[in-house]
Protein backbone atom coordinates (compact mmCIF):
# COMPACT_ATOMS: atom_id res chain seq x y z
CA UNK A 1 0.00 0.00 0.00
CA UNK A 2 1.23 3.43 -0.91
CA UNK A 3 1.93 6.01 1.73
CA UNK A 4 -1.18 8.16 1.95
CA UNK A 5 0.51 11.22 3.39
CA UNK A 6 2.55 13.39 1.12
CA UNK A 7 5.50 15.10 2.66
CA UNK A 8 4.98 18.72 3.61
CA UNK A 9 7.48 19.71 0.94
CA UNK A 10 5.45 17.88 -1.72
CA UNK A 11 2.24 19.54 -0.59
CA UNK A 12 3.82 22.98 -0.68
CA UNK A 13 5.22 22.31 -4.15
CA UNK A 14 1.82 21.12 -5.39
CA UNK A 15 0.10 24.21 -4.00
CA UNK A 16 2.69 26.47 -5.60
CA UNK A 17 2.01 24.89 -8.99
CA UNK A 18 -1.74 25.38 -8.56
CA UNK A 19 -1.27 28.98 -7.48
CA UNK A 20 0.89 29.68 -10.50
CA UNK A 21 -1.80 28.25 -12.77
CA UNK A 22 -4.47 30.32 -11.03
CA UNK A 23 -2.33 33.42 -11.38
CA UNK A 24 -1.94 32.80 -15.12
CA UNK A 25 -5.70 32.38 -15.50
CA UNK A 26 -6.37 35.62 -13.62
CA UNK A 27 -3.85 37.47 -15.77
CA UNK A 28 -5.49 36.15 -18.96
CA UNK A 29 -8.91 37.28 -17.73
CA UNK A 30 -7.58 40.71 -16.72
CA UNK A 31 -6.00 41.12 -20.13
CA UNK A 32 -9.27 40.23 -21.84
CA UNK A 33 -11.20 42.67 -19.66
CA UNK A 34 -8.66 45.40 -20.37
CA UNK A 35 -9.05 44.82 -24.10
CA UNK A 36 -12.85 44.98 -23.85
CA UNK A 37 -12.61 48.16 -21.78
CA UNK A 38 -10.32 49.77 -24.34
CA UNK A 39 -12.76 48.89 -27.13
CA UNK A 40 -15.69 50.31 -25.18
CA UNK A 41 -13.94 53.55 -24.28
CA UNK A 42 -12.53 54.02 -27.78
CA UNK A 43 -16.01 54.58 -29.24
Phi and psi restraints in degrees (range 20) as a CNS / XPLOR table:
assign (resid 1 and name C) (resid 2 and name N)
       (resid 2 and name CA) (resid 2 and name C) 1.0 -74.8 20.0 2
assign (resid 2 and name N) (resid 2 and name CA)
       (resid 2 and name C) (resid 3 and name N) 1.0 150.0 20.0 2
assign (resid 2 and name C) (resid 3 and name N)
       (resid 3 and name CA) (resid 3 and name C) 1.0 -64.2 20.0 2
assign (resid 3 and name N) (resid 3 and name CA)
       (resid 3 and name C) (resid 4 and name N) 1.0 125.2 20.0 2
assign (resid 3 and name C) (resid 4 and name N)
       (resid 4 and name CA) (resid 4 and name C) 1.0 -75.3 20.0 2
assign (resid 4 and name N) (resid 4 and name CA)
       (resid 4 and name C) (resid 5 and name N) 1.0 -36.0 20.0 2
assign (resid 4 and name C) (resid 5 and name N)
       (resid 5 and name CA) (resid 5 and name C) 1.0 -84.0 20.0 2
assign (resid 5 and name N) (resid 5 and name CA)
       (resid 5 and name C) (resid 6 and name N) 1.0 128.0 20.0 2
assign (resid 5 and name C) (resid 6 and name N)
       (resid 6 and name CA) (resid 6 and name C) 1.0 -81.6 20.0 2
assign (resid 6 and name N) (resid 6 and name CA)
       (resid 6 and name C) (resid 7 and name N) 1.0 153.7 20.0 2
assign (resid 6 and name C) (resid 7 and name N)
       (resid 7 and name CA) (resid 7 and name C) 1.0 -69.9 20.0 2
assign (resid 7 and name N) (resid 7 and name CA)
       (resid 7 and name C) (resid 8 and name N) 1.0 157.1 20.0 2
assign (resid 7 and name C) (resid 8 and name N)
       (resid 8 and name CA) (resid 8 and name C) 1.0 -57.1 20.0 2
assign (resid 8 and name N) (resid 8 and name CA)
       (resid 8 and name C) (resid 9 and name N) 1.0 -40.4 20.0 2
assign (resid 8 and name C) (resid 9 and name N)
       (resid 9 and name CA) (resid 9 and name C) 1.0 -59.9 20.0 2
assign (resid 9 and name N) (resid 9 and name CA)
       (resid 9 and name C) (resid 10 and name N) 1.0 -43.3 20.0 2
assign (resid 9 and name C) (resid 10 and name N)
       (resid 10 and name CA) (resid 10 and name C) 1.0 -63.5 20.0 2
assign (resid 10 and name N) (resid 10 and name CA)
       (resid 10 and name C) (resid 11 and name N) 1.0 -42.0 20.0 2
assign (resid 10 and name C) (resid 11 and name N)
       (resid 11 and name CA) (resid 11 and name C) 1.0 -62.8 20.0 2
assign (resid 11 and name N) (resid 11 and name CA)
       (resid 11 and name C) (resid 12 and name N) 1.0 -43.9 20.0 2
assign (resid 11 and name C) (resid 12 and name N)
       (resid 12 and name CA) (resid 12 and name C) 1.0 -62.2 20.0 2
assign (resid 12 and name N) (resid 12 and name CA)
       (resid 12 and name C) (resid 13 and name N) 1.0 -44.2 20.0 2
assign (resid 12 and name C) (resid 13 and name N)
       (resid 13 and name CA) (resid 13 and name C) 1.0 -61.3 20.0 2
assign (resid 13 and name N) (resid 13 and name CA)
       (resid 13 and name C) (resid 14 and name N) 1.0 -43.6 20.0 2
assign (resid 13 and name C) (resid 14 and name N)
       (resid 14 and name CA) (resid 14 and name C) 1.0 -61.5 20.0 2
assign (resid 14 and name N) (resid 14 and name CA)
       (resid 14 and name C) (resid 15 and name N) 1.0 -44.9 20.0 2
assign (resid 14 and name C) (resid 15 and name N)
       (resid 15 and name CA) (resid 15 and name C) 1.0 -64.5 20.0 2
assign (resid 15 and name N) (resid 15 and name CA)
       (resid 15 and name C) (resid 16 and name N) 1.0 -38.2 20.0 2
assign (resid 15 and name C) (resid 16 and name N)
       (resid 16 and name CA) (resid 16 and name C) 1.0 -60.0 20.0 2
assign (resid 16 and name N) (resid 16 and name CA)
       (resid 16 and name C) (resid 17 and name N) 1.0 -45.2 20.0 2
assign (resid 16 and name C) (resid 17 and name N)
       (resid 17 and name CA) (resid 17 and name C) 1.0 -60.2 20.0 2
assign (resid 17 and name N) (resid 17 and name CA)
       (resid 17 and name C) (resid 18 and name N) 1.0 -44.7 20.0 2
assign (resid 17 and name C) (resid 18 and name N)
       (resid 18 and name CA) (resid 18 and name C) 1.0 -64.3 20.0 2
assign (resid 18 and name N) (resid 18 and name CA)
       (resid 18 and name C) (resid 19 and name N) 1.0 -40.1 20.0 2
assign (resid 18 and name C) (resid 19 and name N)
       (resid 19 and name CA) (resid 19 and name C) 1.0 -64.4 20.0 2
assign (resid 19 and name N) (resid 19 and name CA)
       (resid 19 and name C) (resid 20 and name N) 1.0 -40.1 20.0 2
assign (resid 19 and name C) (resid 20 and name N)
       (resid 20 and name CA) (resid 20 and name C) 1.0 -62.4 20.0 2
assign (resid 20 and name N) (resid 20 and name CA)
       (resid 20 and name C) (resid 21 and name N) 1.0 -41.8 20.0 2
assign (resid 20 and name C) (resid 21 and name N)
       (resid 21 and name CA) (resid 21 and name C) 1.0 -63.8 20.0 2
assign (resid 21 and name N) (resid 21 and name CA)
       (resid 21 and name C) (resid 22 and name N) 1.0 -43.9 20.0 2
assign (resid 21 and name C) (resid 22 and name N)
       (resid 22 and name CA) (resid 22 and name C) 1.0 -60.3 20.0 2
assign (resid 22 and name N) (resid 22 and name CA)
       (resid 22 and name C) (resid 23 and name N) 1.0 -43.1 20.0 2
assign (resid 22 and name C) (resid 23 and name N)
       (resid 23 and name CA) (resid 23 and name C) 1.0 -61.6 20.0 2
assign (resid 23 and name N) (resid 23 and name CA)
       (resid 23 and name C) (resid 24 and name N) 1.0 -42.1 20.0 2
assign (resid 23 and name C) (resid 24 and name N)
       (resid 24 and name CA) (resid 24 and name C) 1.0 -62.3 20.0 2
assign (resid 24 and name N) (resid 24 and name CA)
       (resid 24 and name C) (resid 25 and name N) 1.0 -42.5 20.0 2
assign (resid 24 and name C) (resid 25 and name N)
       (resid 25 and name CA) (resid 25 and name C) 1.0 -60.9 20.0 2
assign (resid 25 and name N) (resid 25 and name CA)
       (resid 25 and name C) (resid 26 and name N) 1.0 -46.3 20.0 2
assign (resid 25 and name C) (resid 26 and name N)
       (resid 26 and name CA) (resid 26 and name C) 1.0 -61.0 20.0 2
assign (resid 26 and name N) (resid 26 and name CA)
       (resid 26 and name C) (resid 27 and name N) 1.0 -42.7 20.0 2
assign (resid 26 and name C) (resid 27 and name N)
       (resid 27 and name CA) (resid 27 and name C) 1.0 -64.0 20.0 2
assign (resid 27 and name N) (resid 27 and name CA)
       (resid 27 and name C) (resid 28 and name N) 1.0 -38.4 20.0 2
assign (resid 27 and name C) (resid 28 and name N)
       (resid 28 and name CA) (resid 28 and name C) 1.0 -62.8 20.0 2
assign (resid 28 and name N) (resid 28 and name CA)
       (resid 28 and name C) (resid 29 and name N) 1.0 -45.1 20.0 2
assign (resid 28 and name C) (resid 29 and name N)
       (resid 29 and name CA) (resid 29 and name C) 1.0 -63.8 20.0 2
assign (resid 29 and name N) (resid 29 and name CA)
       (resid 29 and name C) (resid 30 and name N) 1.0 -44.4 20.0 2
assign (resid 29 and name C) (resid 30 and name N)
       (resid 30 and name CA) (resid 30 and name C) 1.0 -59.9 20.0 2
assign (resid 30 and name N) (resid 30 and name CA)
       (resid 30 and name C) (resid 31 and name N) 1.0 -41.8 20.0 2
assign (resid 30 and name C) (resid 31 and name N)
       (resid 31 and name CA) (resid 31 and name C) 1.0 -61.9 20.0 2
assign (resid 31 and name N) (resid 31 and name CA)
       (resid 31 and name C) (resid 32 and name N) 1.0 -44.5 20.0 2
assign (resid 31 and name C) (resid 32 and name N)
       (resid 32 and name CA) (resid 32 and name C) 1.0 -62.1 20.0 2
assign (resid 32 and name N) (resid 32 and name CA)
       (resid 32 and name C) (resid 33 and name N) 1.0 -43.3 20.0 2
assign (resid 32 and name C) (resid 33 and name N)
       (resid 33 and name CA) (resid 33 and name C) 1.0 -64.4 20.0 2
assign (resid 33 and name N) (resid 33 and name CA)
       (resid 33 and name C) (resid 34 and name N) 1.0 -41.1 20.0 2
assign (resid 33 and name C) (resid 34 and name N)
       (resid 34 and name CA) (resid 34 and name C) 1.0 -59.3 20.0 2
assign (resid 34 and name N) (resid 34 and name CA)
       (resid 34 and name C) (resid 35 and name N) 1.0 -43.7 20.0 2
assign (resid 34 and name C) (resid 35 and name N)
       (resid 35 and name CA) (resid 35 and name C) 1.0 -63.7 20.0 2
assign (resid 35 and name N) (resid 35 and name CA)
       (resid 35 and name C) (resid 36 and name N) 1.0 -41.9 20.0 2
assign (resid 35 and name C) (resid 36 and name N)
       (resid 36 and name CA) (resid 36 and name C) 1.0 -63.6 20.0 2
assign (resid 36 and name N) (resid 36 and name CA)
       (resid 36 and name C) (resid 37 and name N) 1.0 -41.7 20.0 2
assign (resid 36 and name C) (resid 37 and name N)
       (resid 37 and name CA) (resid 37 and name C) 1.0 -62.5 20.0 2
assign (resid 37 and name N) (resid 37 and name CA)
       (resid 37 and name C) (resid 38 and name N) 1.0 -43.0 20.0 2
assign (resid 37 and name C) (resid 38 and name N)
       (resid 38 and name CA) (resid 38 and name C) 1.0 -61.3 20.0 2
assign (resid 38 and name N) (resid 38 and name CA)
       (resid 38 and name C) (resid 39 and name N) 1.0 -43.0 20.0 2
assign (resid 38 and name C) (resid 39 and name N)
       (resid 39 and name CA) (resid 39 and name C) 1.0 -62.6 20.0 2
assign (resid 39 and name N) (resid 39 and name CA)
       (resid 39 and name C) (resid 40 and name N) 1.0 -42.3 20.0 2
assign (resid 39 and name C) (resid 40 and name N)
       (resid 40 and name CA) (resid 40 and name C) 1.0 -67.0 20.0 2
assign (resid 40 and name N) (resid 40 and name CA)
       (resid 40 and name C) (resid 41 and name N) 1.0 -40.1 20.0 2
assign (resid 40 and name C) (resid 41 and name N)
       (resid 41 and name CA) (resid 41 and name C) 1.0 -81.5 20.0 2
assign (resid 41 and name N) (resid 41 and name CA)
       (resid 41 and name C) (resid 42 and name N) 1.0 -14.9 20.0 2
assign (resid 41 and name C) (resid 42 and name N)
       (resid 42 and name CA) (resid 42 and name C) 1.0 -76.6 20.0 2
assign (resid 42 and name N) (resid 42 and name CA)
       (resid 42 and name C) (resid 43 and name N) 1.0 -20.2 20.0 2
